[in-house]
């Protein structure tokens, strides 16, 4: 993934600015180094983009491919399926896909618009417009990254601060809590009707990326109010996405959490808590169960940084690592920037939530992370 575009750590208070109007306008959209990479892309590089520019590109498209990131969550899928429905209603042919895994995660099967999903092999090689949603870098597309070269125009819609701006048009708002929030602005600029089905998809991304509104700013609560007013079952959507696990999850948690370790001196005294999810631990369970572990581990009071190492089911030496951080006290804004740490380890993400993929033995993985946390902030 990504390179942080802002070398100065953003204070937590900055994250909330803009949501309630302290910053005017929908921040940030620009083209970047990735924009001119493909000789096949005919569209001129736009110096800046706002929702209106995204609308222009969308409205002009004859066919659209929407790509979600690998191991999709409800923000990328909710965004992809909401956009597909809007395009479909306007008579623009659209397909939505993600490279892996093979199947739609079970918790997301009730998202409206899933009829627009196609398997990766069916994603057209050439397309008028390719839109990526919630992808901080081209690498997040996995095997479907090759479709970037067959697209006349690439529109990147995202909210990751570490976004590499790999599109021809980049609508990146890193003050937004979710990509579905950014997309809502596009829909409003386009005059699209946000009905129950669209609202369901948008809410799915919003509730997931705000941790059930635990870290959602004022703008997210306002958006939730608007989406709930369409009549969607917010509690039901939340329960399906975030609060439903099979019984086997409990014994998995028991094994994994029982082996968690605390390193109080890590990250210059901020402390690190970590746990390993070996593939055998997750046998028969879904990715949703594995992804939930970090939300328990990160509650540890003695550590401001949390990590969960998740072993690949197909390659035992390959590990996906989730990182979380938090401020040591309210208003201190002193959290370790885990996006920066993850970027140095080959991944990326947000200041408070990031990840990377790595290879090695468990001892190697912990040593590499501890070394990076020790180095962070010293150079
Ligand atoms: Mn997101």
Boltz pocket constraint, residues with backbone or C-beta under 6 A from the ligand:
constraints:
  - pocket:
      binder: B
      contacts: [[A, 75], [A, 76], [A, 134], [A, 159], [A, 177], [A, 178], [A, 179], [A, 209]]
      max_distance: 6.0
